[in-house]
Amino acid sequence: MLLVHSHTYHIHTVLESVGSWLQINNLHLFSLISYLFKIYQQHVSIPVMESDQLMYYR
């Protein structure tokens, strides 16, 4: 239990340090990647969710 908690905490710490490094060094690149990821989610995830809902309703 404690090992799993410390492991997930370590992962969160690594993600936070990587995110802060991106924000400090590559702010424009980071915002561009997040913007492209939002566009990707809008074009890919939402139609998939809609088709899944249509299949469920059928």
Backbone as CSV, one residue per row, in Angstrom:
resi,resn,N_x,N_y,N_z,CA_x,CA_y,CA_z,C_x,C_y,C_z
1,MET,0.837,-1.203,0.000,0.000,0.000,0.000,0.874,1.255,0.000
2,LEU,1.824,1.267,0.931,2.712,2.432,1.016,3.611,2.514,-0.222
3,LEU,4.067,1.368,-0.716,4.919,1.373,-1.906,4.163,1.893,-3.114
4,VAL,2.907,1.458,-3.269,2.107,1.930,-4.410,1.897,3.433,-4.302
5,HIS,1.587,3.908,-3.075,1.346,5.336,-2.896,2.597,6.143,-3.223
6,SER,3.756,5.686,-2.733,4.991,6.414,-3.006,5.331,6.351,-4.495
7,HIS,4.987,5.230,-5.151,5.276,5.114,-6.579,4.431,6.096,-7.376
8,THR,3.128,6.163,-7.077,2.274,7.121,-7.790,2.704,8.545,-7.464
9,TYR,3.120,8.801,-6.232,3.606,10.135,-5.877,4.857,10.476,-6.685
10,HIS,5.725,9.507,-6.871,6.931,9.736,-7.671,6.561,10.074,-9.110
11,ILE,5.574,9.354,-9.670,5.138,9.624,-11.043,4.578,11.040,-11.141
12,HIS,3.754,11.434,-10.153,3.195,12.788,-10.175,4.302,13.837,-10.064
13,THR,5.306,13.562,-9.233,6.413,14.509,-9.088,7.177,14.649,-10.399
14,VAL,7.411,13.529,-11.072,8.123,13.575,-12.357,7.301,14.352,-13.386
15,LEU,5.982,14.091,-13.426,5.135,14.807,-14.379,5.118,16.304,-14.084
16,GLU,5.062,16.665,-12.808,5.051,18.084,-12.460,6.366,18.748,-12.830
17,SER,7.487,18.055,-12.582,8.787,18.654,-12.917,8.940,18.794,-14.433
18,VAL,8.474,17.780,-15.181,8.546,17.863,-16.648,7.655,18.989,-17.148
19,GLY,6.442,19.101,-16.576,5.541,20.170,-17.003,6.102,21.545,-16.704
20,SER,6.703,21.703,-15.508,7.282,23.001,-15.166,8.475,23.304,-16.080
21,TRP,9.271,22.283,-16.432,10.400,22.506,-17.334,9.907,22.954,-18.705
22,LEU,8.825,22.326,-19.186,8.282,22.727,-20.475,7.758,24.159,-20.417
23,GLN,7.086,24.497,-19.307,6.539,25.847,-19.205,7.654,26.885,-19.145
24,ILE,8.769,26.544,-18.490,9.853,27.521,-18.353,10.633,27.642,-19.663
25,ASN,10.991,26.504,-20.260,11.905,26.530,-21.392,11.193,26.600,-22.746
26,ASN,10.044,25.935,-22.855,9.372,25.856,-24.154,7.900,26.237,-23.997
27,LEU,7.656,27.464,-23.515,6.278,27.858,-23.226,5.437,27.851,-24.501
28,HIS,5.977,28.386,-25.591,5.206,28.432,-26.825,4.999,27.032,-27.403
29,LEU,6.028,26.195,-27.316,5.896,24.822,-27.801,4.879,24.053,-26.969
30,PHE,4.899,24.255,-25.650,3.969,23.560,-24.758,2.535,23.983,-25.053
31,SER,2.305,25.281,-25.235,0.954,25.752,-25.528,0.506,25.266,-26.904
32,LEU,1.431,25.197,-27.860,1.091,24.706,-29.193,0.695,23.238,-29.138
33,ILE,1.456,22.435,-28.360,1.136,21.011,-28.243,-0.218,20.817,-27.578
34,SER,-0.481,21.588,-26.502,-1.769,21.447,-25.823,-2.901,21.895,-26.741
35,TYR,-2.670,22.945,-27.552,-3.692,23.413,-28.488,-3.975,22.355,-29.548
36,LEU,-2.925,21.756,-30.097,-3.107,20.694,-31.084,-3.791,19.487,-30.461
37,PHE,-3.479,19.202,-29.186,-4.120,18.072,-28.516,-5.609,18.329,-28.322
38,LYS,-5.986,19.576,-28.030,-7.404,19.905,-27.903,-8.114,19.726,-29.237
39,ILE,-7.485,20.177,-30.324,-8.079,19.993,-31.653,-8.201,18.507,-31.964
40,TYR,-7.172,17.737,-31.627,-7.205,16.285,-31.854,-8.340,15.643,-31.069
41,GLN,-8.533,16.070,-29.814,-9.632,15.510,-29.026,-10.975,15.861,-29.658
42,GLN,-11.118,17.094,-30.142,-12.391,17.501,-30.724,-12.701,16.692,-31.984
43,HIS,-11.684,16.397,-32.785,-11.936,15.721,-34.056,-11.974,14.205,-33.927
44,VAL,-11.365,13.648,-32.880,-11.264,12.194,-32.781,-12.133,11.644,-31.656
45,SER,-11.971,12.184,-30.439,-12.633,11.577,-29.286,-14.145,11.798,-29.324
46,ILE,-14.590,12.998,-29.690,-16.021,13.299,-29.614,-16.822,12.477,-30.630
47,PRO,-16.401,12.352,-31.902,-17.156,11.474,-32.805,-17.173,10.023,-32.343
48,VAL,-16.085,9.544,-31.759,-16.064,8.177,-31.246,-17.076,8.029,-30.124
49,MET,-17.121,9.008,-29.221,-18.092,8.964,-28.132,-19.513,9.007,-28.685
50,GLU,-19.760,9.844,-29.683,-21.100,9.932,-30.257,-21.506,8.613,-30.920
51,SER,-20.583,7.997,-31.633,-20.916,6.725,-32.284,-21.169,5.649,-31.233
52,ASP,-20.399,5.678,-30.128,-20.643,4.710,-29.058,-22.021,4.925,-28.454
53,GLN,-22.415,6.177,-28.253,-23.739,6.453,-27.702,-24.822,5.980,-28.671
54,LEU,-24.603,6.190,-29.968,-25.595,5.732,-30.944,-25.715,4.214,-30.908
55,MET,-24.574,3.531,-30.769,-24.622,2.072,-30.687,-25.368,1.627,-29.422
56,TYR,-25.128,2.348,-28.307,-25.823,1.981,-27.076,-27.324,2.207,-27.218
57,TYR,-27.719,3.290,-27.868,-29.145,3.568,-27.997,-29.825,2.571,-28.929
58,ARG,-29.106,2.045,-29.881,-29.698,1.040,-30.751,-29.941,-0.254,-29.970
